[in-house]
C-alpha cells in the first residue's frame, strides 16, 4: 500500500481497531452488551503517543474486538472527560465501563496511585485490564 499520510493512515496502521466516538460507542456498548475501553488522551501528550503504539499489538487488536473502544480527547471534551477522572485528570487514562456506561472502578492497573494509567510501552498491562473487564462486565 502506498503511503498517503494523514489521519486515515494512522487508523489503518492501528491494526484495524474500530475506534468509536463517545456517543456512538456508548450506544453500541448498550446494544451489544459489550464492555467499553475508554481512552482519555490529548494530541500533544508524549505519553499518549507512546501508549497509542500499544494498540498496534496483534493481541490487543484481537482482544479489542470483544470491547467497544472509545477515544476521548481531554482538550476537546473537557466536561465529559471530567466524569472519567476518578483519581485525577492525568493522561492517558484508560477507564473500563460496563455496557450501561458506568465506571468499573475496580478494573484498573495494579498500582495505588494513577490507577487508570496502564504501561505505555508494554501491551501486557492493558491486556490484563481488558481481560479483567471482560471477565467482570461482558454481557451485563
Residue, then its C-alpha position, 0 to 999 in steps of 0.5 A: x500500500x502506498x503511503x498517503x499520510x494523514x489521519x486515515x493512515x494512522x487508523x489503518x496502521x492501528x491494526x484495524x481497531x474500530x475506534x468509536x466516538x463517545x456517543x456512538x460507542x456508548x450506544x453500541x456498548x448498550x446494544x451489544x452488551x459489550x464492555x467499553x475501553x475508554x481512552x482519555x488522551x490529548x494530541x500533544x501528550x508524549x505519553x499518549x503517543x507512546x501508549x497509542x503504539x500499544x494498540x498496534x499489538x496483534x493481541x490487543x487488536x484481537x482482544x479489542x474486538x470483544x470491547x467497544x473502544x472509545x477515544x476521548x480527547x481531554x482538550x476537546x471534551x473537557x466536561x465529559x472527560x471530567x466524569x472519567x477522572x476518578x483519581x485525577x485528570x492525568x493522561x492517558x487514562x484508560x477507564x473500563x465501563x460496563x455496557x450501561x456506561x458506568x465506571x468499573x472502578x475496580x478494573x484498573x492497573x495494579x498500582x495505588x496511585x494513577x490507577x487508570x494509567x496502564x504501561x505505555x510501552x508494554x501491551x501486557x498491562x492493558x491486556x490484563x485490564x481488558x481481560x479483567x473487564x471482560x471477565x467482570x462486565x461482558x454481557x451485563 
